[in-house]
Amino acid sequence: MRLLITVVAVVLAARSTAQTVKVSISRDSVLIGVPVTISLFAEKLEQGVTLADRGFSIPDTIFHFQVLKKGNIDSLTLNHQKYYSQQIELISFETGSWQIPAFEIRFFENGELRILKTTPQTVSIMPVNVSRLRDIHDIKGIVLAAVKDKQRIWLWLYVLIFAVVVLSAWILIRRSWMLQNAQSLKTDYFQRALKQLVLLESHAAAIPGKELCDQIYQVLRQYFIMRFKIRAESYTSGELLTALRQHLSEEVTTMIADLLIELDEIRFSDQGEALPADHFFSACRKVMELTEPAEIDV
């Protein structure tokens, strides 16, 4: 009886400590108006779990803070367990020592809703030191002088030139802003795919060959779906290549075909032995570089 109780206690303890959430903060004290980056992690979740939301539950505003940016949640499967990570940026315009509340991630496990919460974090918002600024004097009153006809013409000409310069600067700034936003939206999936490859490569030694090749294949296929806007979620490798031929040259398509064939040979083999992982990661990066979205003209 005592042995049975001990075994049950050990199993429950292992289950309670297996699934964990962590939080890290870039800096615990910043000047007013300086952003703070919060990194959230959920580790060792069972492979069959399903997230109830798109990531951690993050409100748009937090007491004393505003949410500047909510990053996309990244996931990784390792040894039949799931790892999630997400970053957010907060900013505060109130000085003091403020507590950032706990964030939670909700997921379904065996049909049961489970919630994991992070620990609250404290950030000190410090005022800006203005003691070294020079004294500012009042502006003297403007004295209006009589303007002759010729001087009036030159005055209006200067005003017109100034208006043209301001309008041109506004157009250039607006065009630059639109270009940056458009390029960011266009290449967001490209950078995300590269990050997923780097994350997989850092854990490649601990992932079995078949599972590693399958995850590389999924990253590559998702990149092609987003890059060329094709509905290839249920495509076979052959159907995917047929769709890609409409967008790529024969040389690039042949290179992709060779890579997919090598991945499929290991994904669907019985032994599960893979070629050196460096070969696959190098080939994936080369394919992505050849199909990387070009700069956008607005």
FIDREN-168584 format. One record per residue (C-alpha): residue in three letters; x, y, z. Coordinates in pm, 1 decimal. Example, Ala and Ser with C-alpha at 12.3 -4.5 7.8 and 13.67 -1.06 7.14 Angstrom:
! FIDREN-168584
{rec "ALA", {1230.0, -450.0, 780.0}}
{rec "SER", {1367.0, -106.0, 714.0}}
This chain:
! FIDREN-168584
{rec "MET", {0.0, 0.0, 0.0}}
{rec "ARG", {279.1, 242.1, 89.8}}
{rec "LEU", {455.6, 157.1, -239.8}}
{rec "LEU", {135.6, 230.8, -438.0}}
{rec "ILE", {92.7, 569.0, -269.2}}
{rec "THR", {456.2, 654.5, -345.4}}
{rec "VAL", {416.7, 563.8, -714.9}}
{rec "VAL", {96.4, 772.2, -746.7}}
{rec "ALA", {265.8, 1070.3, -579.1}}
{rec "VAL", {564.3, 1049.9, -812.8}}
{rec "VAL", {337.6, 1032.1, -1121.8}}
{rec "LEU", {131.2, 1331.7, -1008.2}}
{rec "ALA", {443.9, 1530.8, -927.9}}
{rec "ALA", {596.1, 1454.8, -1269.2}}
{rec "ARG", {272.8, 1560.2, -1440.9}}
{rec "SER", {248.7, 1885.3, -1247.5}}
{rec "THR", {608.4, 1982.6, -1324.2}}
{rec "ALA", {616.6, 1866.5, -1684.2}}
{rec "GLN", {403.2, 2149.0, -1824.4}}
{rec "THR", {547.5, 2487.0, -1729.7}}
{rec "VAL", {525.7, 2852.8, -1827.6}}
{rec "LYS", {806.1, 3105.0, -1797.4}}
{rec "VAL", {838.5, 3480.1, -1841.1}}
{rec "SER", {1143.7, 3699.8, -1891.8}}
{rec "ILE", {1171.7, 4077.1, -1914.9}}
{rec "SER", {1431.7, 4272.3, -2112.1}}
{rec "ARG", {1487.5, 4533.5, -1837.3}}
{rec "ASP", {1338.2, 4582.2, -1492.8}}
{rec "SER", {1392.2, 4961.0, -1492.8}}
{rec "VAL", {1360.7, 5200.8, -1789.2}}
{rec "LEU", {1309.7, 5569.2, -1857.9}}
{rec "ILE", {958.6, 5694.2, -1915.7}}
{rec "GLY", {846.4, 5630.5, -2274.2}}
{rec "VAL", {1105.1, 5353.4, -2337.7}}
{rec "PRO", {954.0, 5017.1, -2449.7}}
{rec "VAL", {998.3, 4696.7, -2247.1}}
{rec "THR", {1004.5, 4353.2, -2415.3}}
{rec "ILE", {829.6, 4063.1, -2239.8}}
{rec "SER", {909.6, 3706.1, -2352.8}}
{rec "LEU", {656.0, 3434.4, -2268.2}}
{rec "PHE", {725.1, 3059.9, -2286.0}}
{rec "ALA", {507.2, 2749.0, -2247.0}}
{rec "GLU", {712.9, 2430.8, -2235.3}}
{rec "LYS", {667.5, 2053.9, -2239.5}}
{rec "LEU", {298.1, 2051.5, -2334.5}}
{rec "GLU", {166.3, 1719.1, -2455.9}}
{rec "GLN", {171.7, 1679.4, -2836.3}}
{rec "GLY", {-206.4, 1628.7, -2854.0}}
{rec "VAL", {-301.5, 1956.5, -2684.7}}
{rec "THR", {-495.7, 2226.0, -2871.3}}
{rec "LEU", {-462.0, 2595.5, -2787.5}}
{rec "ALA", {-790.6, 2762.0, -2693.9}}
{rec "ASP", {-660.9, 3098.4, -2824.2}}
{rec "ARG", {-396.7, 3209.4, -3074.5}}
{rec "GLY", {-139.8, 3234.6, -2798.0}}
{rec "PHE", {-110.8, 3387.4, -2454.3}}
{rec "SER", {-408.2, 3595.5, -2339.3}}
{rec "ILE", {-278.7, 3953.4, -2376.0}}
{rec "PRO", {-513.1, 4253.4, -2329.5}}
{rec "ASP", {-471.8, 4570.5, -2538.8}}
{rec "THR", {-406.0, 4780.3, -2229.0}}
{rec "ILE", {-259.2, 4695.6, -1889.3}}
{rec "PHE", {-277.3, 4915.3, -1580.8}}
{rec "HIS", {-5.6, 5185.5, -1620.0}}
{rec "PHE", {107.0, 5027.0, -1953.0}}
{rec "GLN", {9.4, 5024.8, -2318.3}}
{rec "VAL", {69.6, 4729.9, -2551.1}}
{rec "LEU", {283.2, 4845.7, -2844.7}}
{rec "LYS", {320.4, 4512.2, -3024.5}}
{rec "LYS", {193.7, 4157.3, -2991.2}}
{rec "GLY", {427.7, 3912.9, -3161.2}}
{rec "ASN", {308.1, 3596.0, -3329.0}}
{rec "ILE", {336.2, 3277.5, -3125.4}}
{rec "ASP", {605.0, 3033.7, -3240.7}}
{rec "SER", {584.1, 2659.1, -3178.6}}
{rec "LEU", {823.3, 2364.6, -3182.8}}
{rec "THR", {761.8, 1992.9, -3135.7}}
{rec "LEU", {1044.7, 1809.7, -2959.2}}
{rec "ASN", {1034.3, 1451.2, -2824.7}}
{rec "HIS", {654.0, 1441.1, -2865.6}}
{rec "GLN", {615.5, 1759.6, -2658.6}}
{rec "LYS", {521.9, 2109.3, -2770.4}}
{rec "TYR", {706.5, 2432.0, -2690.5}}
{rec "TYR", {547.6, 2775.8, -2746.4}}
{rec "SER", {703.5, 3123.7, -2728.5}}
{rec "GLN", {567.0, 3475.4, -2780.3}}
{rec "GLN", {697.9, 3830.4, -2734.4}}
{rec "ILE", {514.7, 4154.2, -2655.6}}
{rec "GLU", {630.4, 4514.7, -2616.1}}
{rec "LEU", {489.9, 4740.7, -2344.2}}
{rec "ILE", {538.6, 5113.6, -2283.8}}
{rec "SER", {448.6, 5338.1, -1990.0}}
{rec "PHE", {421.1, 5715.7, -1955.6}}
{rec "GLU", {373.6, 5712.4, -1578.1}}
{rec "THR", {669.8, 5713.4, -1341.4}}
{rec "GLY", {673.6, 5466.5, -1052.9}}
{rec "SER", {720.0, 5099.9, -979.1}}
{rec "TRP", {443.2, 4906.7, -1154.4}}
{rec "GLN", {356.9, 4538.5, -1154.8}}
{rec "ILE", {287.3, 4362.0, -1482.5}}
{rec "PRO", {16.3, 4102.2, -1409.5}}
{rec "ALA", {40.9, 3733.5, -1488.0}}
{rec "PHE", {-31.6, 3617.4, -1844.0}}
{rec "GLU", {-211.2, 3289.7, -1905.7}}
{rec "ILE", {-222.2, 3034.7, -2185.4}}
{rec "ARG", {-527.9, 2812.0, -2221.7}}
{rec "PHE", {-536.1, 2476.4, -2396.7}}
{rec "PHE", {-744.9, 2161.4, -2422.1}}
{rec "GLU", {-591.2, 1833.8, -2307.6}}
{rec "ASN", {-799.7, 1517.1, -2342.6}}
{rec "GLY", {-1108.5, 1735.5, -2382.2}}
{rec "GLU", {-1039.8, 1924.4, -2059.0}}
{rec "LEU", {-960.8, 2298.2, -2053.4}}
{rec "ARG", {-636.5, 2370.9, -1868.9}}
{rec "ILE", {-484.8, 2709.7, -1781.0}}
{rec "LEU", {-120.6, 2788.8, -1702.8}}
{rec "LYS", {-21.9, 3132.0, -1567.3}}
{rec "THR", {310.6, 3315.9, -1553.8}}
{rec "THR", {439.1, 3498.1, -1247.9}}
{rec "PRO", {381.7, 3876.9, -1221.1}}
{rec "GLN", {679.3, 4102.7, -1298.0}}
{rec "THR", {768.3, 4446.0, -1157.9}}
{rec "VAL", {909.6, 4729.6, -1370.9}}
{rec "SER", {1036.3, 5066.4, -1247.6}}
{rec "ILE", {959.3, 5363.1, -1475.2}}
{rec "MET", {1205.6, 5645.1, -1405.9}}
{rec "PRO", {1162.3, 6014.2, -1499.6}}
{rec "VAL", {1393.4, 6192.4, -1743.6}}
{rec "ASN", {1654.2, 6418.9, -1582.4}}
{rec "VAL", {1600.7, 6773.4, -1717.9}}
{rec "SER", {1828.9, 6952.2, -1471.6}}
{rec "ARG", {2100.8, 7002.9, -1734.1}}
{rec "LEU", {1876.0, 7165.1, -1992.5}}
{rec "ARG", {1930.8, 7532.3, -2061.8}}
{rec "ASP", {1677.5, 7789.2, -1949.1}}
{rec "ILE", {1423.9, 7877.3, -2214.0}}
{rec "HIS", {1353.7, 8249.0, -2260.5}}
{rec "ASP", {1023.2, 8392.9, -2369.5}}
{rec "ILE", {988.4, 8483.7, -2734.7}}
{rec "LYS", {993.8, 8854.6, -2792.2}}
{rec "GLY", {693.7, 9015.6, -2950.7}}
{rec "ILE", {682.8, 9033.4, -3329.1}}
{rec "VAL", {683.7, 9380.8, -3473.7}}
{rec "LEU", {498.1, 9415.0, -3802.7}}
{rec "ALA", {667.3, 9634.5, -4064.0}}
{rec "ALA", {523.5, 9787.3, -4372.7}}
{rec "VAL", {584.7, 9578.0, -4682.4}}
{rec "LYS", {612.6, 9734.5, -5021.3}}
{rec "ASP", {460.7, 9578.7, -5333.2}}
{rec "LYS", {789.2, 9427.8, -5453.0}}
{rec "GLN", {868.5, 9290.4, -5110.5}}
{rec "ARG", {514.9, 9146.8, -5091.0}}
{rec "ILE", {572.5, 8958.6, -5417.4}}
{rec "TRP", {895.3, 8811.0, -5284.2}}
{rec "LEU", {721.3, 8720.5, -4958.5}}
{rec "TRP", {448.0, 8524.7, -5138.7}}
{rec "LEU", {711.3, 8360.1, -5354.7}}
{rec "TYR", {898.1, 8240.5, -5042.3}}
{rec "VAL", {571.3, 8117.4, -4893.7}}
{rec "LEU", {496.3, 7924.9, -5213.0}}
{rec "ILE", {845.2, 7768.6, -5218.3}}
{rec "PHE", {813.3, 7673.6, -4852.0}}
{rec "ALA", {473.3, 7512.6, -4915.7}}
{rec "VAL", {615.4, 7312.7, -5208.4}}
{rec "VAL", {908.6, 7192.9, -4995.1}}
{rec "VAL", {678.8, 7090.3, -4709.2}}
{rec "LEU", {440.9, 6910.8, -4947.0}}
{rec "SER", {729.9, 6727.9, -5117.0}}
{rec "ALA", {874.6, 6621.8, -4781.2}}
{rec "TRP", {532.8, 6496.1, -4669.0}}
{rec "ILE", {492.3, 6292.8, -4990.1}}
{rec "LEU", {839.2, 6139.1, -4951.0}}
{rec "ILE", {782.6, 6054.5, -4584.2}}
{rec "ARG", {441.3, 5902.6, -4658.4}}
{rec "ARG", {581.6, 5699.2, -4949.3}}
{rec "SER", {866.7, 5571.9, -4730.9}}
{rec "TRP", {620.4, 5475.8, -4456.3}}
{rec "MET", {395.3, 5291.6, -4702.2}}
{rec "LEU", {696.6, 5113.5, -4851.1}}
{rec "GLN", {820.0, 4996.4, -4511.5}}
{rec "ASN", {474.3, 4874.7, -4408.1}}
{rec "ALA", {417.9, 4693.9, -4736.9}}
{rec "GLN", {762.9, 4530.2, -4725.6}}
{rec "SER", {709.5, 4427.4, -4362.6}}
{rec "LEU", {378.6, 4259.5, -4446.6}}
{rec "LYS", {527.7, 4094.8, -4755.6}}
{rec "THR", {832.2, 3948.1, -4584.5}}
{rec "ASP", {688.2, 3865.5, -4242.6}}
{rec "TYR", {632.3, 3502.1, -4340.2}}
{rec "PHE", {982.0, 3484.4, -4489.8}}
{rec "GLN", {1147.8, 3591.4, -4164.2}}
{rec "ARG", {918.7, 3361.1, -3964.1}}
{rec "ALA", {1020.5, 3062.4, -4177.7}}
{rec "LEU", {1389.0, 3144.0, -4126.4}}
{rec "LYS", {1336.1, 3165.7, -3748.9}}
{rec "GLN", {1161.2, 2827.3, -3747.7}}
{rec "LEU", {1453.2, 2672.8, -3938.0}}
{rec "VAL", {1702.4, 2820.7, -3690.2}}
{rec "LEU", {1496.6, 2689.4, -3398.7}}
{rec "LEU", {1477.2, 2342.5, -3554.4}}
{rec "GLU", {1848.4, 2341.7, -3632.6}}
{rec "SER", {1935.6, 2423.1, -3269.9}}
{rec "HIS", {1743.2, 2111.2, -3155.1}}
{rec "ALA", {1823.2, 1887.1, -3453.7}}
{rec "ALA", {2049.0, 1654.8, -3255.3}}
{rec "ALA", {1763.2, 1558.7, -3021.8}}
{rec "ILE", {1496.4, 1501.2, -3290.8}}
{rec "PRO", {1463.7, 1161.8, -3466.4}}
{rec "GLY", {1541.0, 1164.6, -3839.0}}
{rec "LYS", {1186.8, 1105.9, -3966.3}}
{rec "GLU", {1036.9, 1363.0, -3733.2}}
{rec "LEU", {1304.8, 1620.4, -3819.7}}
{rec "CYS", {1249.4, 1576.5, -4195.3}}
{rec "ASP", {872.4, 1604.4, -4148.9}}
{rec "GLN", {904.1, 1932.5, -3956.6}}
{rec "ILE", {1145.0, 2076.2, -4217.1}}
{rec "TYR", {897.0, 1973.7, -4489.4}}
{rec "GLN", {608.0, 2146.2, -4307.4}}
{rec "VAL", {806.4, 2469.6, -4263.3}}
{rec "LEU", {899.0, 2471.5, -4633.2}}
{rec "ARG", {545.3, 2394.7, -4749.1}}
{rec "GLN", {393.8, 2666.8, -4526.9}}
{rec "TYR", {646.4, 2914.8, -4667.3}}
{rec "PHE", {545.3, 2827.1, -5026.1}}
{rec "ILE", {174.4, 2863.2, -4937.2}}
{rec "MET", {228.2, 3214.2, -4797.4}}
{rec "ARG", {486.7, 3320.6, -5057.7}}
{rec "PHE", {286.3, 3228.3, -5368.2}}
{rec "LYS", {-66.9, 3231.7, -5214.2}}
{rec "ILE", {-152.2, 2877.6, -5318.1}}
{rec "ARG", {-391.9, 2642.7, -5138.7}}
{rec "ALA", {-154.3, 2351.9, -5085.0}}
{rec "GLU", {-249.2, 2239.2, -4733.7}}
{rec "SER", {-354.9, 1894.2, -4858.5}}
{rec "TYR", {-126.7, 1872.8, -5163.6}}
{rec "THR", {117.4, 1590.6, -5213.6}}
{rec "SER", {475.2, 1678.9, -5302.3}}
{rec "GLY", {399.6, 1624.6, -5671.2}}
{rec "GLU", {92.6, 1848.5, -5664.2}}
{rec "LEU", {290.5, 2115.0, -5477.3}}
{rec "LEU", {561.7, 2110.0, -5746.6}}
{rec "THR", {297.8, 2144.8, -6020.0}}
{rec "ALA", {163.5, 2457.0, -5850.7}}
{rec "LEU", {513.9, 2602.5, -5803.0}}
{rec "ARG", {603.3, 2562.2, -6171.8}}
{rec "GLN", {356.5, 2842.0, -6249.8}}
{rec "HIS", {566.3, 3085.9, -6044.3}}
{rec "LEU", {928.3, 2964.8, -6068.7}}
{rec "SER", {1184.5, 2880.7, -6332.6}}
{rec "GLU", {1254.8, 2520.4, -6428.9}}
{rec "GLU", {1597.9, 2532.2, -6263.5}}
{rec "VAL", {1460.0, 2641.8, -5926.3}}
{rec "THR", {1166.8, 2397.8, -5952.4}}
{rec "THR", {1409.9, 2110.1, -6018.2}}
{rec "MET", {1613.4, 2206.4, -5710.1}}
{rec "ILE", {1295.1, 2208.8, -5496.9}}
{rec "ALA", {1189.4, 1873.4, -5644.4}}
{rec "ASP", {1522.9, 1711.8, -5547.9}}
{rec "LEU", {1490.3, 1846.4, -5192.3}}
{rec "LEU", {1129.5, 1726.4, -5151.3}}
{rec "ILE", {1217.9, 1381.5, -5285.5}}
{rec "GLU", {1501.0, 1345.0, -5031.6}}
{rec "LEU", {1273.1, 1458.1, -4749.0}}
{rec "ASP", {991.7, 1219.9, -4859.3}}
{rec "GLU", {1229.6, 923.4, -4880.2}}
{rec "ILE", {1311.2, 965.8, -4510.4}}
{rec "ARG", {964.0, 1077.9, -4397.3}}
{rec "PHE", {801.0, 765.1, -4539.6}}
{rec "SER", {1083.3, 517.5, -4481.3}}
{rec "ASP", {1073.1, 237.7, -4223.4}}
{rec "GLN", {1420.5, 293.9, -4084.5}}
{rec "GLY", {1393.5, 667.6, -4029.0}}
{rec "GLU", {1765.3, 733.5, -4083.5}}
{rec "ALA", {1835.9, 1077.9, -4229.1}}
{rec "LEU", {2117.3, 1235.3, -4422.4}}
{rec "PRO", {2325.2, 1485.0, -4220.9}}
{rec "ALA", {2086.5, 1755.7, -4095.7}}
{rec "ASP", {2318.0, 2029.1, -4226.0}}
{rec "HIS", {2241.7, 1916.6, -4581.5}}
{rec "PHE", {1867.0, 1976.3, -4542.2}}
{rec "PHE", {1897.5, 2310.3, -4362.0}}
{rec "SER", {2147.4, 2436.7, -4620.7}}
{rec "ALA", {1923.6, 2326.7, -4907.6}}
{rec "CYS", {1615.9, 2490.2, -4749.7}}
{rec "ARG", {1796.0, 2820.0, -4701.8}}
{rec "LYS", {1919.4, 2816.0, -5061.8}}
{rec "VAL", {1566.9, 2752.0, -5191.8}}
{rec "MET", {1426.2, 3034.0, -4976.8}}
{rec "GLU", {1698.2, 3274.4, -5089.3}}
{rec "LEU", {1616.6, 3198.8, -5454.2}}
{rec "THR", {1243.8, 3256.5, -5393.2}}
{rec "GLU", {1277.6, 3543.0, -5145.4}}
{rec "PRO", {1020.8, 3819.7, -5215.3}}
{rec "ALA", {1171.0, 4119.9, -5392.2}}
{rec "GLU", {1157.3, 4480.9, -5274.4}}
{rec "ILE", {818.6, 4645.6, -5324.6}}
{rec "ASP", {764.9, 4970.9, -5515.7}}
{rec "VAL", {477.1, 5182.7, -5386.3}}
